[in-house]
Amino acid sequence: MKSLSNTGFALFGAALIAISYGLARFAFGLFVPPIRAELGLTPDVIGIIGALPLISFLLATLVAPLSADRLGARNTAVSAQS
């Protein structure tokens, strides 16, 4: 197994944290009316913005097994919890 540099490990961990916190953005729908009114966004744009967290979660789900193979299950789990 190839070791990541300190910077690579930090970036990898930051990406995992960003993906994990992205799930909290599913509450986006509660704030759509004031955001839409303030920024003048169309329903299409709001739909795309609302779909981005789900898309990133699905992509992360596809990458997780590859990460576990490369880094090991323990290191992947520790990175996801950081």
C-alpha positions in Angstrom: 0.0 0.0 0.0 1.4 3.4 -1.0 1.5 6.0 1.7 0.0 9.5 1.1 2.1 12.6 1.8 0.9 14.7 4.7 -0.6 17.2 2.3 -2.3 14.5 0.3 -3.7 12.9 3.5 -5.0 16.3 4.7 -6.7 17.0 1.3 -8.2 13.5 1.3 -9.5 13.9 4.8 -10.9 17.4 4.0 -12.7 16.0 1.0 -14.2 13.2 3.1 -15.4 15.7 5.7 -16.9 17.9 3.0 -18.8 14.9 1.6 -20.0 13.9 5.0 -21.2 17.4 5.9 -22.8 17.6 2.5 -25.6 15.3 3.7 -26.8 18.0 6.1 -27.6 20.1 3.0 -30.7 18.0 2.3 -32.4 20.6 4.5 -31.9 23.0 1.6 -35.5 22.8 0.6 -36.6 24.7 3.8 -34.7 27.7 2.6 -35.6 27.7 -1.1 -38.3 30.3 -1.0 -36.2 33.1 0.6 -33.1 32.2 -1.4 -35.0 32.1 -4.7 -36.6 35.4 -3.9 -33.3 37.1 -2.9 -31.2 35.7 -5.8 -33.9 35.5 -8.5 -33.1 31.9 -9.3 -35.2 29.8 -11.7 -36.8 26.5 -10.6 -34.3 24.7 -12.9 -31.3 26.2 -11.1 -32.8 25.5 -7.7 -33.3 21.9 -8.8 -29.6 21.6 -9.8 -28.4 23.1 -6.6 -30.6 20.8 -4.6 -29.4 17.7 -6.5 -25.7 18.5 -6.0 -25.4 17.0 -2.5 -27.0 13.8 -3.6 -24.8 13.6 -6.6 -21.7 14.1 -4.5 -22.9 11.5 -2.0 -23.4 9.0 -4.8 -20.0 9.7 -6.3 -18.4 9.3 -2.8 -20.2 6.0 -2.5 -18.6 4.8 -5.7 -15.1 6.0 -4.6 -15.3 4.5 -1.1 -14.6 0.9 -2.1 -11.6 2.0 -4.2 -10.3 4.0 -1.2 -10.7 1.0 1.1 -8.8 -1.1 -1.4 -6.0 1.4 -1.7 -5.7 2.7 1.9 -7.2 -0.2 3.8 -10.6 -0.3 5.5 -9.3 1.0 8.8 -7.6 4.1 7.3 -10.6 4.8 5.1 -12.9 4.6 8.1 -10.6 6.8 10.2 -10.4 9.3 7.4 -14.1 9.4 7.1 -14.6 10.1 10.8 -12.0 12.9 11.0 
